[in-house]
Amino acid sequence: MIFSDELSDYVPKDTLLKLMPEYKQTIEDYLDTHEAEHALIQNARYNYSTHVRAKEKAETDYQSLRTTVIIILGTIAALVFLAVIWVLWRKYRKTKNDSEVMEAMVFVEKLRGETDHAETVADEQAGQNQDEVSEDTKDVRRKIHSHINALKDRNVRSLIDSRILESQEYKELKARIDANECIGTSDDILKRLSELIETVTPGFDYRLDILTEWTISDRERNVALLMKCGFSNSQIATMLAKSKSTISSQRKAIAKKAGLTVNGINAAIASL
């Protein structure tokens, strides 16, 4: 109190000077004490803030990890679901294709029987009643067209008789394609191939004539024979020493004469 402005003028100076060190020490002790308390408070606050931030970070990390796990599990579940759907779809398509191929083979055999009947009728009535023969062949042609329309979305390869694909003639032709060799004019491979196809699928030439209304040329017939074996335009071009565009044109000509699309002629030739 004696160091206050109100009393200091009334206290002797020697007294003030004597008490000054004690006053200074008292003030310093007070400040030291309160500074230590303040530091403890600040340190406690800092520790609390650090703990809160650590807790918040842990919660954030947990939520992030949880979200990641959920996304991963969801993705795995979706992939498994899609895989199951894909397997079931493939199984369905295989079953459907097998069923369609069986139906196609049954129809082809029936069609061949009707063609043989039409050919027999044609032989018996040659020169007697051409109108009836014409109607029989037209009916067979209409049935072929109906059958081809049903086969337009199916695998043409599956319609080729396995006996053709396993024959020596087919293997020989494949070997020539691999060696980039063509069929010479004196080569009898096409003749042997024609005889093979006629043995495996009797009446093929006759059905081909009916389908094209007897307008198919010898060159186009050779192309049709090779198409019957499932060879592509480029492979046929290699064997016949023609350009791919030439074979493509002949294939289009056969399709036009048959009254079918270019895409439909492959199924037509394969199923005859």
C-alpha atoms as an extended CHARMM CRD file, in Angstrom:
* protein
*
       272  EXT
         1         1  MET       CA              0.0000000000        0.0000000000        0.0000000000  PROA      1               0.0000000000
         2         2  ILE       CA              2.8030000000        2.4440000000        0.8580000000  PROA      2               0.0000000000
         3         3  PHE       CA              4.1240000000        2.1490000000       -2.7010000000  PROA      3               0.0000000000
         4         4  SER       CA              0.7970000000        3.3160000000       -4.1050000000  PROA      4               0.0000000000
         5         5  ASP       CA              0.5770000000        6.7480000000       -5.6490000000  PROA      5               0.0000000000
         6         6  GLU       CA             -1.6960000000        8.0110000000       -2.9150000000  PROA      6               0.0000000000
         7         7  LEU       CA              0.6580000000        7.1550000000        0.0210000000  PROA      7               0.0000000000
         8         8  SER       CA              4.1420000000        7.2300000000       -1.4320000000  PROA      8               0.0000000000
         9         9  ASP       CA              4.4260000000       10.9950000000       -0.9520000000  PROA      9               0.0000000000
        10        10  TYR       CA              3.7690000000       10.6440000000        2.8030000000  PROA      10              0.0000000000
        11        11  VAL       CA              6.2800000000        7.8600000000        3.4270000000  PROA      11              0.0000000000
        12        12  PRO       CA              9.9200000000        8.7770000000        3.9900000000  PROA      12              0.0000000000
        13        13  LYS       CA             12.1380000000        8.0020000000        1.0540000000  PROA      13              0.0000000000
        14        14  ASP       CA             14.6540000000        6.0400000000        3.0820000000  PROA      14              0.0000000000
        15        15  THR       CA             11.8100000000        3.7650000000        4.1860000000  PROA      15              0.0000000000
        16        16  LEU       CA             10.7150000000        3.2820000000        0.5920000000  PROA      16              0.0000000000
        17        17  LEU       CA             14.2440000000        2.4650000000       -0.4890000000  PROA      17              0.0000000000
        18        18  LYS       CA             14.5990000000        0.0000000000        2.3300000000  PROA      18              0.0000000000
        19        19  LEU       CA             11.3470000000       -1.7750000000        1.4850000000  PROA      19              0.0000000000
        20        20  MET       CA             11.8960000000       -1.6820000000       -2.3020000000  PROA      20              0.0000000000
        21        21  PRO       CA             13.8320000000       -4.9980000000       -2.5680000000  PROA      21              0.0000000000
        22        22  GLU       CA             11.1980000000       -6.8150000000       -0.5390000000  PROA      22              0.0000000000
        23        23  TYR       CA              8.4520000000       -5.3260000000       -2.6930000000  PROA      23              0.0000000000
        24        24  LYS       CA             10.2570000000       -6.3200000000       -5.8720000000  PROA      24              0.0000000000
        25        25  GLN       CA             10.8090000000       -9.8400000000       -4.5990000000  PROA      25              0.0000000000
        26        26  THR       CA              7.1750000000      -10.1300000000       -3.5940000000  PROA      26              0.0000000000
        27        27  ILE       CA              6.0140000000       -8.9730000000       -7.0290000000  PROA      27              0.0000000000
        28        28  GLU       CA              8.3760000000      -11.4350000000       -8.7900000000  PROA      28              0.0000000000
        29        29  ASP       CA              7.2550000000      -14.3280000000       -6.5960000000  PROA      29              0.0000000000
        30        30  TYR       CA              3.6430000000      -13.5040000000       -7.3710000000  PROA      30              0.0000000000
        31        31  LEU       CA              4.2850000000      -13.3770000000      -11.1080000000  PROA      31              0.0000000000
        32        32  ASP       CA              6.2980000000      -16.5940000000      -11.0400000000  PROA      32              0.0000000000
        33        33  THR       CA              3.5380000000      -18.4170000000       -9.1950000000  PROA      33              0.0000000000
        34        34  HSD       CA              0.7870000000      -17.2240000000      -11.4980000000  PROA      34              0.0000000000
        35        35  GLU       CA              2.8820000000      -17.8180000000      -14.6210000000  PROA      35              0.0000000000
        36        36  ALA       CA              3.4070000000      -21.4440000000      -13.5290000000  PROA      36              0.0000000000
        37        37  GLU       CA             -0.3280000000      -21.8560000000      -13.0000000000  PROA      37              0.0000000000
        38        38  HSD       CA             -0.9920000000      -20.2580000000      -16.3870000000  PROA      38              0.0000000000
        39        39  ALA       CA              1.5120000000      -22.5840000000      -18.0380000000  PROA      39              0.0000000000
        40        40  LEU       CA             -0.1330000000      -25.5990000000      -16.4290000000  PROA      40              0.0000000000
        41        41  ILE       CA             -3.5210000000      -24.4310000000      -17.6570000000  PROA      41              0.0000000000
        42        42  GLN       CA             -2.1650000000      -23.8530000000      -21.1690000000  PROA      42              0.0000000000
        43        43  ASN       CA             -0.4640000000      -27.2430000000      -21.1430000000  PROA      43              0.0000000000
        44        44  ALA       CA             -3.6810000000      -28.9260000000      -19.9730000000  PROA      44              0.0000000000
        45        45  ARG       CA             -5.6260000000      -27.1470000000      -22.6910000000  PROA      45              0.0000000000
        46        46  TYR       CA             -3.0500000000      -28.2010000000      -25.3040000000  PROA      46              0.0000000000
        47        47  ASN       CA             -3.1400000000      -31.8110000000      -24.1190000000  PROA      47              0.0000000000
        48        48  TYR       CA             -6.9230000000      -31.7800000000      -24.2360000000  PROA      48              0.0000000000
        49        49  SER       CA             -6.9250000000      -30.3070000000      -27.7540000000  PROA      49              0.0000000000
        50        50  THR       CA             -4.3830000000      -32.8990000000      -28.8600000000  PROA      50              0.0000000000
        51        51  HSD       CA             -6.5320000000      -35.6670000000      -27.4110000000  PROA      51              0.0000000000
        52        52  VAL       CA             -9.6480000000      -34.2850000000      -29.1130000000  PROA      52              0.0000000000
        53        53  ARG       CA             -7.8590000000      -34.0180000000      -32.4550000000  PROA      53              0.0000000000
        54        54  ALA       CA             -6.4860000000      -37.5470000000      -32.0830000000  PROA      54              0.0000000000
        55        55  LYS       CA             -9.9530000000      -38.8320000000      -31.2730000000  PROA      55              0.0000000000
        56        56  GLU       CA            -11.4860000000      -37.0000000000      -34.2240000000  PROA      56              0.0000000000
        57        57  LYS       CA             -8.7360000000      -38.3260000000      -36.5200000000  PROA      57              0.0000000000
        58        58  ALA       CA             -9.3070000000      -41.8700000000      -35.2710000000  PROA      58              0.0000000000
        59        59  GLU       CA            -13.0460000000      -41.5380000000      -35.8870000000  PROA      59              0.0000000000
        60        60  THR       CA            -12.3960000000      -40.1010000000      -39.3630000000  PROA      60              0.0000000000
        61        61  ASP       CA             -9.9640000000      -42.9090000000      -40.1740000000  PROA      61              0.0000000000
        62        62  TYR       CA            -12.4660000000      -45.4700000000      -38.9260000000  PROA      62              0.0000000000
        63        63  GLN       CA            -15.2500000000      -44.0070000000      -41.0530000000  PROA      63              0.0000000000
        64        64  SER       CA            -12.9230000000      -43.8780000000      -44.0760000000  PROA      64              0.0000000000
        65        65  LEU       CA            -11.8460000000      -47.4800000000      -43.5300000000  PROA      65              0.0000000000
        66        66  ARG       CA            -15.4520000000      -48.5480000000      -43.0730000000  PROA      66              0.0000000000
        67        67  THR       CA            -16.4900000000      -46.7870000000      -46.2890000000  PROA      67              0.0000000000
        68        68  THR       CA            -13.5720000000      -48.3640000000      -48.1650000000  PROA      68              0.0000000000
        69        69  VAL       CA            -14.4530000000      -51.8350000000      -46.8930000000  PROA      69              0.0000000000
        70        70  ILE       CA            -18.1080000000      -51.3480000000      -47.8440000000  PROA      70              0.0000000000
        71        71  ILE       CA            -17.1090000000      -50.1960000000      -51.3530000000  PROA      71              0.0000000000
        72        72  ILE       CA            -14.7290000000      -53.1490000000      -51.7870000000  PROA      72              0.0000000000
        73        73  LEU       CA            -17.3030000000      -55.6530000000      -50.5430000000  PROA      73              0.0000000000
        74        74  GLY       CA            -19.9660000000      -54.0610000000      -52.7480000000  PROA      74              0.0000000000
        75        75  THR       CA            -17.6770000000      -54.2340000000      -55.7650000000  PROA      75              0.0000000000
        76        76  ILE       CA            -16.8250000000      -57.8770000000      -55.0670000000  PROA      76              0.0000000000
        77        77  ALA       CA            -20.5160000000      -58.7040000000      -54.6480000000  PROA      77              0.0000000000
        78        78  ALA       CA            -21.3480000000      -56.9270000000      -57.9110000000  PROA      78              0.0000000000
        79        79  LEU       CA            -18.5590000000      -58.7640000000      -59.7510000000  PROA      79              0.0000000000
        80        80  VAL       CA            -19.6950000000      -62.1010000000      -58.3430000000  PROA      80              0.0000000000
        81        81  PHE       CA            -23.2690000000      -61.3140000000      -59.3590000000  PROA      81              0.0000000000
        82        82  LEU       CA            -22.1830000000      -60.3450000000      -62.8750000000  PROA      82              0.0000000000
        83        83  ALA       CA            -20.0250000000      -63.4800000000      -63.1060000000  PROA      83              0.0000000000
        84        84  VAL       CA            -22.9820000000      -65.6540000000      -62.1020000000  PROA      84              0.0000000000
        85        85  ILE       CA            -25.2130000000      -63.8840000000      -64.6370000000  PROA      85              0.0000000000
        86        86  TRP       CA            -22.5540000000      -64.3220000000      -67.3290000000  PROA      86              0.0000000000
        87        87  VAL       CA            -22.1330000000      -68.0400000000      -66.5720000000  PROA      87              0.0000000000
        88        88  LEU       CA            -25.9050000000      -68.5690000000      -66.5880000000  PROA      88              0.0000000000
        89        89  TRP       CA            -26.2080000000      -66.5950000000      -69.8440000000  PROA      89              0.0000000000
        90        90  ARG       CA            -23.4260000000      -68.6440000000      -71.4600000000  PROA      90              0.0000000000
        91        91  LYS       CA            -25.0820000000      -71.8410000000      -70.2910000000  PROA      91              0.0000000000
        92        92  TYR       CA            -28.4250000000      -70.6290000000      -71.6250000000  PROA      92              0.0000000000
        93        93  ARG       CA            -26.8880000000      -69.6460000000      -74.9790000000  PROA      93              0.0000000000
        94        94  LYS       CA            -25.0950000000      -73.0060000000      -75.2650000000  PROA      94              0.0000000000
        95        95  THR       CA            -28.2620000000      -74.8930000000      -74.4340000000  PROA      95              0.0000000000
        96        96  LYS       CA            -30.2320000000      -72.7480000000      -76.8770000000  PROA      96              0.0000000000
        97        97  ASN       CA            -27.6130000000      -73.1420000000      -79.6200000000  PROA      97              0.0000000000
        98        98  ASP       CA            -27.4750000000      -76.9080000000      -79.0900000000  PROA      98              0.0000000000
        99        99  SER       CA            -31.2500000000      -77.0360000000      -79.2880000000  PROA      99              0.0000000000
       100       100  GLU       CA            -31.2950000000      -74.8650000000      -82.3990000000  PROA      100             0.0000000000
       101       101  VAL       CA            -28.6140000000      -76.9660000000      -84.0620000000  PROA      101             0.0000000000
       102       102  MET       CA            -30.5780000000      -80.1310000000      -83.3320000000  PROA      102             0.0000000000
       103       103  GLU       CA            -33.7220000000      -78.5400000000      -84.7420000000  PROA      103             0.0000000000
       104       104  ALA       CA            -31.7560000000      -77.3770000000      -87.7630000000  PROA      104             0.0000000000
       105       105  MET       CA            -30.3360000000      -80.8330000000      -88.4030000000  PROA      105             0.0000000000
       106       106  VAL       CA            -33.7800000000      -82.4110000000      -88.1070000000  PROA      106             0.0000000000
       107       107  PHE       CA            -35.1720000000      -79.8310000000      -90.5120000000  PROA      107             0.0000000000
       108       108  VAL       CA            -32.2850000000      -80.3320000000      -92.9530000000  PROA      108             0.0000000000
       109       109  GLU       CA            -32.8090000000      -84.0930000000      -92.9780000000  PROA      109             0.0000000000
       110       110  LYS       CA            -36.5140000000      -83.5600000000      -93.5630000000  PROA      110             0.0000000000
       111       111  LEU       CA            -35.7700000000      -81.0420000000      -96.2830000000  PROA      111             0.0000000000
       112       112  ARG       CA            -33.3380000000      -83.4190000000      -97.9620000000  PROA      112             0.0000000000
       113       113  GLY       CA            -35.9970000000      -86.1180000000      -97.9300000000  PROA      113             0.0000000000
       114       114  GLU       CA            -38.4910000000      -83.7720000000      -99.5600000000  PROA      114             0.0000000000
       115       115  THR       CA            -35.8640000000      -82.7640000000     -102.1080000000  PROA      115             0.0000000000
       116       116  ASP       CA            -35.1620000000      -86.3890000000     -102.9400000000  PROA      116             0.0000000000
       117       117  HSD       CA            -38.8820000000      -86.8520000000     -103.4090000000  PROA      117             0.0000000000
       118       118  ALA       CA            -39.0690000000      -83.8070000000     -105.6850000000  PROA      118             0.0000000000
       119       119  GLU       CA            -36.1000000000      -85.1420000000     -107.6740000000  PROA      119             0.0000000000
       120       120  THR       CA            -37.7730000000      -88.5280000000     -108.0200000000  PROA      120             0.0000000000
       121       121  VAL       CA            -40.9890000000      -86.8950000000     -109.1670000000  PROA      121             0.0000000000
       122       122  ALA       CA            -39.0210000000      -84.8220000000     -111.6380000000  PROA      122             0.0000000000
       123       123  ASP       CA            -37.4100000000      -87.9380000000     -113.1180000000  PROA      123             0.0000000000
       124       124  GLU       CA            -40.7070000000      -89.7820000000     -113.3340000000  PROA      124             0.0000000000
       125       125  GLN       CA            -42.6230000000      -86.9240000000     -114.9130000000  PROA      125             0.0000000000
       126       126  ALA       CA            -39.8830000000      -85.6220000000     -117.2040000000  PROA      126             0.0000000000
       127       127  GLY       CA            -41.4970000000      -84.6310000000     -120.4800000000  PROA      127             0.0000000000
       128       128  GLN       CA            -44.9990000000      -85.4000000000     -119.2010000000  PROA      128             0.0000000000
       129       129  ASN       CA            -46.1710000000      -82.7140000000     -116.7980000000  PROA      129             0.0000000000
       130       130  GLN       CA            -43.5560000000      -79.9900000000     -116.3270000000  PROA      130             0.0000000000
       131       131  ASP       CA            -45.9580000000      -77.6790000000     -114.4560000000  PROA      131             0.0000000000
       132       132  GLU       CA            -46.3420000000      -80.1110000000     -111.5460000000  PROA      132             0.0000000000
       133       133  VAL       CA            -42.5820000000      -80.6660000000     -111.3790000000  PROA      133             0.0000000000
       134       134  SER       CA            -42.0340000000      -76.9230000000     -111.3540000000  PROA      134             0.0000000000
       135       135  GLU       CA            -44.4950000000      -76.5200000000     -108.4930000000  PROA      135             0.0000000000
       136       136  ASP       CA            -42.7000000000      -79.2260000000     -106.4820000000  PROA      136             0.0000000000
       137       137  THR       CA            -39.3300000000      -77.5270000000     -106.9190000000  PROA      137             0.0000000000
       138       138  LYS       CA            -40.8070000000      -74.1230000000     -106.1180000000  PROA      138             0.0000000000
       139       139  ASP       CA            -42.2700000000      -75.5640000000     -102.9340000000  PROA      139             0.0000000000
       140       140  VAL       CA            -38.8550000000      -76.9640000000     -101.9530000000  PROA      140             0.0000000000
       141       141  ARG       CA            -37.2570000000      -73.5870000000     -102.7250000000  PROA      141             0.0000000000
       142       142  ARG       CA            -39.8050000000      -71.7960000000     -100.5290000000  PROA      142             0.0000000000
       143       143  LYS       CA            -39.0820000000      -74.2160000000      -97.6950000000  PROA      143             0.0000000000
       144       144  ILE       CA            -35.3520000000      -73.6610000000      -98.0990000000  PROA      144             0.0000000000
       145       145  HSD       CA            -35.9160000000      -69.8910000000      -97.8680000000  PROA      145             0.0000000000
       146       146  SER       CA            -38.0910000000      -70.3110000000      -94.7830000000  PROA      146             0.0000000000
       147       147  HSD       CA            -35.4370000000      -72.5050000000      -93.1990000000  PROA      147             0.0000000000
       148       148  ILE       CA            -32.6340000000      -70.0370000000      -94.0240000000  PROA      148             0.0000000000
       149       149  ASN       CA            -34.5620000000      -67.1680000000      -92.4460000000  PROA      149             0.0000000000
       150       150  ALA       CA            -34.8060000000      -69.2350000000      -89.2680000000  PROA      150             0.0000000000
       151       151  LEU       CA            -31.0610000000      -69.8730000000      -89.3610000000  PROA      151             0.0000000000
       152       152  LYS       CA            -29.8640000000      -66.3420000000      -90.1350000000  PROA      152             0.0000000000
       153       153  ASP       CA            -28.7750000000      -65.5950000000      -86.5400000000  PROA      153             0.0000000000
       154       154  ARG       CA            -27.1960000000      -68.9760000000      -85.8360000000  PROA      154             0.0000000000
       155       155  ASN       CA            -23.6140000000      -70.1580000000      -85.9750000000  PROA      155             0.0000000000
       156       156  VAL       CA            -23.0340000000      -71.3230000000      -89.5470000000  PROA      156             0.0000000000
       157       157  ARG       CA            -20.0700000000      -73.4340000000      -88.4650000000  PROA      157             0.0000000000
       158       158  SER       CA            -22.3630000000      -75.6330000000      -86.3840000000  PROA      158             0.0000000000
       159       159  LEU       CA            -24.4300000000      -76.4820000000      -89.4870000000  PROA      159             0.0000000000
       160       160  ILE       CA            -21.4750000000      -78.0260000000      -91.3360000000  PROA      160             0.0000000000
       161       161  ASP       CA            -21.4750000000      -81.8110000000      -91.2150000000  PROA      161             0.0000000000
       162       162  SER       CA            -18.6280000000      -83.0840000000      -89.0160000000  PROA      162             0.0000000000
       163       163  ARG       CA            -17.8260000000      -85.7580000000      -91.6140000000  PROA      163             0.0000000000
       164       164  ILE       CA            -16.8030000000      -82.9950000000      -94.0100000000  PROA      164             0.0000000000
       165       165  LEU       CA            -14.5580000000      -81.3340000000      -91.4380000000  PROA      165             0.0000000000
       166       166  GLU       CA            -12.9280000000      -84.6700000000      -90.5860000000  PROA      166             0.0000000000
       167       167  SER       CA            -12.4350000000      -85.7770000000      -94.1920000000  PROA      167             0.0000000000
       168       168  GLN       CA             -9.0970000000      -86.1670000000      -95.9630000000  PROA      168             0.0000000000
       169       169  GLU       CA            -10.2160000000      -83.6970000000      -98.6350000000  PROA      169             0.0000000000
       170       170  TYR       CA            -10.8920000000      -80.9790000000      -96.0630000000  PROA      170             0.0000000000
       171       171  LYS       CA             -7.5360000000      -81.5590000000      -94.3590000000  PROA      171             0.0000000000
       172       172  GLU       CA             -5.7740000000      -81.4230000000      -97.7280000000  PROA      172             0.0000000000
       173       173  LEU       CA             -7.4510000000      -78.1170000000      -98.5810000000  PROA      173             0.0000000000
       174       174  LYS       CA             -6.5300000000      -76.6720000000      -95.1880000000  PROA      174             0.0000000000
       175       175  ALA       CA             -2.9090000000      -77.7110000000      -95.7150000000  PROA      175             0.0000000000
       176       176  ARG       CA             -2.8760000000      -75.9600000000      -99.1040000000  PROA      176             0.0000000000
       177       177  ILE       CA             -4.2930000000      -72.7930000000      -97.5770000000  PROA      177             0.0000000000
       178       178  ASP       CA             -1.6280000000      -72.8430000000      -94.8690000000  PROA      178             0.0000000000
       179       179  ALA       CA              1.0160000000      -73.3130000000      -97.5830000000  PROA      179             0.0000000000
       180       180  ASN       CA             -0.6010000000      -70.5870000000      -99.7120000000  PROA      180             0.0000000000
       181       181  GLU       CA             -1.0500000000      -73.0250000000     -102.6180000000  PROA      181             0.0000000000
       182       182  CYS       CA             -3.8120000000      -72.8600000000     -105.2040000000  PROA      182             0.0000000000
       183       183  ILE       CA             -5.7620000000      -75.6560000000     -106.8930000000  PROA      183             0.0000000000
       184       184  GLY       CA             -4.4730000000      -76.3490000000     -110.3980000000  PROA      184             0.0000000000
       185       185  THR       CA             -6.6440000000      -77.0430000000     -113.4470000000  PROA      185             0.0000000000
       186       186  SER       CA             -5.5260000000      -80.6680000000     -113.4880000000  PROA      186             0.0000000000
       187       187  ASP       CA             -6.1600000000      -81.1380000000     -109.7770000000  PROA      187             0.0000000000
       188       188  ASP       CA             -9.0610000000      -83.4760000000     -108.9060000000  PROA      188             0.0000000000
       189       189  ILE       CA             -9.5290000000      -82.1640000000     -105.3510000000  PROA      189             0.0000000000
       190       190  LEU       CA            -12.7270000000      -80.2650000000     -106.2140000000  PROA      190             0.0000000000
       191       191  LYS       CA            -14.1530000000      -83.3510000000     -107.9250000000  PROA      191             0.0000000000
       192       192  ARG       CA            -13.3240000000      -85.4840000000     -104.8820000000  PROA      192             0.0000000000
       193       193  LEU       CA            -14.7790000000      -82.7960000000     -102.6170000000  PROA      193             0.0000000000
       194       194  SER       CA            -17.9930000000      -82.7430000000     -104.6790000000  PROA      194             0.0000000000
       195       195  GLU       CA            -18.2810000000      -86.5270000000     -104.4350000000  PROA      195             0.0000000000
       196       196  LEU       CA            -17.6680000000      -86.3650000000     -100.6880000000  PROA      196             0.0000000000
       197       197  ILE       CA            -20.3540000000      -83.7360000000     -100.1530000000  PROA      197             0.0000000000
       198       198  GLU       CA            -22.7940000000      -85.6990000000     -102.3090000000  PROA      198             0.0000000000
       199       199  THR       CA            -22.0600000000      -88.7850000000     -100.1880000000  PROA      199             0.0000000000
       200       200  VAL       CA            -22.3930000000      -86.9600000000      -96.8710000000  PROA      200             0.0000000000
       201       201  THR       CA            -25.3920000000      -84.8360000000      -97.9090000000  PROA      201             0.0000000000
       202       202  PRO       CA            -27.0940000000      -86.5870000000     -100.8580000000  PROA      202             0.0000000000
       203       203  GLY       CA            -28.8530000000      -84.2160000000     -103.2640000000  PROA      203             0.0000000000
       204       204  PHE       CA            -26.7190000000      -81.1700000000     -102.4550000000  PROA      204             0.0000000000
       205       205  ASP       CA            -26.1620000000      -80.2560000000     -106.1260000000  PROA      205             0.0000000000
       206       206  TYR       CA            -29.8480000000      -80.6510000000     -106.9020000000  PROA      206             0.0000000000
       207       207  ARG       CA            -30.9090000000      -78.5170000000     -103.9490000000  PROA      207             0.0000000000
       208       208  LEU       CA            -28.3360000000      -75.9180000000     -104.9910000000  PROA      208             0.0000000000
       209       209  ASP       CA            -29.8450000000      -75.9170000000     -108.5090000000  PROA      209             0.0000000000
       210       210  ILE       CA            -33.3420000000      -75.5160000000     -107.0620000000  PROA      210             0.0000000000
       211       211  LEU       CA            -32.2090000000      -72.6960000000     -104.7860000000  PROA      211             0.0000000000
       212       212  THR       CA            -30.5790000000      -70.7970000000     -107.6680000000  PROA      212             0.0000000000
       213       213  GLU       CA            -33.2770000000      -71.8160000000     -110.1830000000  PROA      213             0.0000000000
       214       214  TRP       CA            -30.6850000000      -73.6200000000     -112.3340000000  PROA      214             0.0000000000
       215       215  THR       CA            -28.7520000000      -70.4100000000     -113.0630000000  PROA      215             0.0000000000
       216       216  ILE       CA            -25.5760000000      -71.1490000000     -111.0930000000  PROA      216             0.0000000000
       217       217  SER       CA            -22.3550000000      -71.3040000000     -113.1450000000  PROA      217             0.0000000000
       218       218  ASP       CA            -19.5660000000      -73.8650000000     -112.7950000000  PROA      218             0.0000000000
       219       219  ARG       CA            -17.2640000000      -71.3030000000     -111.1460000000  PROA      219             0.0000000000
       220       220  GLU       CA            -19.9700000000      -70.3140000000     -108.7030000000  PROA      220             0.0000000000
       221       221  ARG       CA            -20.6100000000      -73.9980000000     -107.9850000000  PROA      221             0.0000000000
       222       222  ASN       CA            -16.9480000000      -74.4480000000     -107.0510000000  PROA      222             0.0000000000
       223       223  VAL       CA            -17.2170000000      -71.4660000000     -104.7130000000  PROA      223             0.0000000000
       224       224  ALA       CA            -20.3820000000      -72.9760000000     -103.2080000000  PROA      224             0.0000000000
       225       225  LEU       CA            -18.5840000000      -76.2920000000     -102.6290000000  PROA      225             0.0000000000
       226       226  LEU       CA            -15.8630000000      -74.5240000000     -100.6660000000  PROA      226             0.0000000000
       227       227  MET       CA            -18.4520000000      -72.4400000000      -98.8010000000  PROA      227             0.0000000000
       228       228  LYS       CA            -20.1450000000      -75.7090000000      -97.8460000000  PROA      228             0.0000000000
       229       229  CYS       CA            -16.9070000000      -76.5990000000      -96.0060000000  PROA      229             0.0000000000
       230       230  GLY       CA            -16.9470000000      -73.2890000000      -94.1150000000  PROA      230             0.0000000000
       231       231  PHE       CA            -14.0280000000      -71.6110000000      -95.9220000000  PROA      231             0.0000000000
       232       232  SER       CA            -13.9080000000      -67.7970000000      -95.9340000000  PROA      232             0.0000000000
       233       233  ASN       CA            -13.6280000000      -65.5530000000      -98.9970000000  PROA      233             0.0000000000
       234       234  SER       CA             -9.8960000000      -65.0540000000      -98.5160000000  PROA      234             0.0000000000
       235       235  GLN       CA             -9.2970000000      -68.8020000000      -98.1320000000  PROA      235             0.0000000000
       236       236  ILE       CA            -11.3430000000      -69.5830000000     -101.2620000000  PROA      236             0.0000000000
       237       237  ALA       CA             -9.4680000000      -66.8520000000     -103.1370000000  PROA      237             0.0000000000
       238       238  THR       CA             -6.1570000000      -68.5040000000     -102.1740000000  PROA      238             0.0000000000
       239       239  MET       CA             -7.2940000000      -71.9400000000     -103.3490000000  PROA      239             0.0000000000
       240       240  LEU       CA             -8.8080000000      -70.7450000000     -106.6340000000  PROA      240             0.0000000000
       241       241  ALA       CA             -6.0190000000      -68.2230000000     -107.3600000000  PROA      241             0.0000000000
       242       242  LYS       CA             -8.5120000000      -65.3770000000     -107.5180000000  PROA      242             0.0000000000
       243       243  SER       CA             -8.7130000000      -62.0330000000     -105.7810000000  PROA      243             0.0000000000
       244       244  LYS       CA            -10.8070000000      -61.7440000000     -102.6420000000  PROA      244             0.0000000000
       245       245  SER       CA            -13.0520000000      -59.1970000000     -104.3800000000  PROA      245             0.0000000000
       246       246  THR       CA            -13.7280000000      -61.6900000000     -107.1950000000  PROA      246             0.0000000000
       247       247  ILE       CA            -14.7940000000      -64.3840000000     -104.7490000000  PROA      247             0.0000000000
       248       248  SER       CA            -16.9070000000      -61.8370000000     -102.8960000000  PROA      248             0.0000000000
       249       249  SER       CA            -18.6360000000      -60.9020000000     -106.1750000000  PROA      249             0.0000000000
       250       250  GLN       CA            -19.3130000000      -64.5580000000     -106.9920000000  PROA      250             0.0000000000
       251       251  ARG       CA            -20.6900000000      -65.0800000000     -103.5150000000  PROA      251             0.0000000000
       252       252  LYS       CA            -22.9970000000      -62.0930000000     -103.9870000000  PROA      252             0.0000000000
       253       253  ALA       CA            -24.0710000000      -63.4950000000     -107.3720000000  PROA      253             0.0000000000
       254       254  ILE       CA            -24.9830000000      -66.8360000000     -105.7570000000  PROA      254             0.0000000000
       255       255  ALA       CA            -26.9580000000      -65.0050000000     -103.0560000000  PROA      255             0.0000000000
       256       256  LYS       CA            -28.7920000000      -62.9410000000     -105.6640000000  PROA      256             0.0000000000
       257       257  LYS       CA            -29.6910000000      -66.0090000000     -107.7160000000  PROA      257             0.0000000000
       258       258  ALA       CA            -30.8730000000      -67.7440000000     -104.5640000000  PROA      258             0.0000000000
       259       259  GLY       CA            -32.9970000000      -64.7540000000     -103.5890000000  PROA      259             0.0000000000
       260       260  LEU       CA            -31.1320000000      -64.3950000000     -100.2790000000  PROA      260             0.0000000000
       261       261  THR       CA            -29.0020000000      -61.7800000000      -98.5760000000  PROA      261             0.0000000000
       262       262  VAL       CA            -25.2120000000      -62.0070000000      -98.6780000000  PROA      262             0.0000000000
       263       263  ASN       CA            -25.1960000000      -62.8940000000      -94.9690000000  PROA      263             0.0000000000
       264       264  GLY       CA            -27.9020000000      -65.5260000000      -95.4600000000  PROA      264             0.0000000000
       265       265  ILE       CA            -26.1820000000      -67.4310000000      -98.2580000000  PROA      265             0.0000000000
       266       266  ASN       CA            -23.6010000000      -68.9720000000      -95.8870000000  PROA      266             0.0000000000
       267       267  ALA       CA            -26.3210000000      -70.5900000000      -93.7780000000  PROA      267             0.0000000000
       268       268  ALA       CA            -28.1260000000      -71.6380000000      -96.9470000000  PROA      268             0.0000000000
       269       269  ILE       CA            -25.1130000000      -73.4230000000      -98.4410000000  PROA      269             0.0000000000
       270       270  ALA       CA            -24.1490000000      -74.9750000000      -95.0810000000  PROA      270             0.0000000000
       271       271  SER       CA            -27.6400000000      -76.3990000000      -94.4760000000  PROA      271             0.0000000000
       272       272  LEU       CA            -28.3620000000      -77.7060000000      -97.9880000000  PROA      272             0.0000000000
